[in-house]
């Protein structure tokens, strides 16, 4: 869909796009001002970086991983501190 430019949300140029939106990973580093996360936390990301709750606005739709912004099909990825959810310890890989 992205390659054919039929994806339903705005996308980057398909040739420059890092695809995929679903991810699970481990935090390897945090900035000094980050208090929500610590190194070693297991996390998953929101599809839309700026959609925490509520209705979707046009601005929030512009934060789709693997669409309007770079996705997660990469070994390392930086995220803003407000995104994501902890993966509970009893859920195993």
C-alpha positions as CSV (number, residue, x, y, z in Angstrom):
1,X,0.0,0.0,0.0
2,X,2.8,2.4,0.8
3,X,4.8,1.6,-2.3
4,X,1.6,2.0,-4.4
5,X,0.8,5.3,-2.6
6,X,-2.6,3.9,-1.6
7,X,-2.0,4.0,2.1
8,X,-4.9,5.7,3.9
9,X,-2.8,8.2,5.8
10,X,-0.2,10.7,4.6
11,X,3.2,9.0,4.1
12,X,6.8,9.9,3.5
13,X,8.3,9.2,0.1
14,X,8.1,5.3,-0.1
15,X,11.8,5.1,-1.2
16,X,12.9,6.9,2.0
17,X,10.4,5.4,4.5
18,X,11.4,3.1,7.3
19,X,8.2,0.9,7.4
20,X,6.2,-0.8,10.2
21,X,4.5,0.6,13.3
22,X,4.2,-2.4,15.7
23,X,7.2,-2.9,18.0
24,X,8.3,-4.2,21.3
25,X,11.7,-3.5,22.7
26,X,14.0,-2.6,25.6
27,X,15.0,0.9,26.7
28,X,18.8,1.2,26.3
29,X,19.2,4.8,27.4
30,X,17.2,7.7,28.7
31,X,17.8,11.5,29.0
32,X,18.4,12.9,32.5
33,X,15.0,14.7,32.4
34,X,13.0,11.4,31.7
35,X,11.3,10.1,34.8
36,X,8.7,7.7,33.4
37,X,11.2,5.2,32.0
38,X,14.5,3.6,33.1
39,X,17.1,1.5,31.3
40,X,16.0,-2.1,31.0
41,X,12.2,-1.3,30.8
42,X,10.4,-3.4,28.2
43,X,8.1,-1.3,26.2
44,X,5.8,-1.1,23.1
45,X,4.9,2.0,21.2
46,X,1.7,3.7,20.1
47,X,0.9,3.6,16.4
48,X,0.5,7.3,16.5
49,X,3.3,9.0,18.5
50,X,1.1,11.8,19.7
51,X,-2.1,9.9,20.3
52,X,-2.3,9.2,24.0
53,X,-6.1,9.2,24.3
54,X,-9.3,10.8,22.9
55,X,-10.3,11.6,19.3
56,X,-7.9,11.8,16.5
57,X,-7.0,15.2,15.0
58,X,-5.4,15.9,11.7
59,X,-2.2,16.8,13.5
60,X,-2.1,13.5,15.4
61,X,-2.7,11.6,12.2
62,X,0.6,13.1,11.0
63,X,2.5,11.1,13.7
64,X,1.8,7.6,12.3
65,X,4.8,5.3,12.6
66,X,5.8,3.9,9.3
67,X,3.5,6.3,7.5
68,X,3.8,10.0,8.1
69,X,7.0,9.6,10.1
70,X,9.7,6.9,10.1
71,X,8.7,3.5,11.4
72,X,10.2,0.9,13.6
73,X,11.8,-1.7,11.3
74,X,15.3,-0.9,12.5
75,X,17.6,-2.1,15.2
76,X,17.5,1.1,17.3
77,X,14.8,3.8,17.5
78,X,14.5,6.9,19.6
79,X,11.0,7.9,20.9
80,X,9.7,10.9,22.9
81,X,9.2,10.0,26.6
82,X,5.4,10.5,26.4
83,X,4.9,7.5,24.1
84,X,4.7,3.9,24.9
85,X,3.5,1.3,27.4
86,X,5.4,-1.0,29.7
87,X,5.3,-4.7,28.8
88,X,4.6,-6.5,32.0
89,X,7.3,-8.8,33.2
90,X,5.1,-11.9,33.1
91,X,4.7,-11.5,29.3
92,X,7.7,-13.3,27.9
93,X,9.4,-13.0,24.5
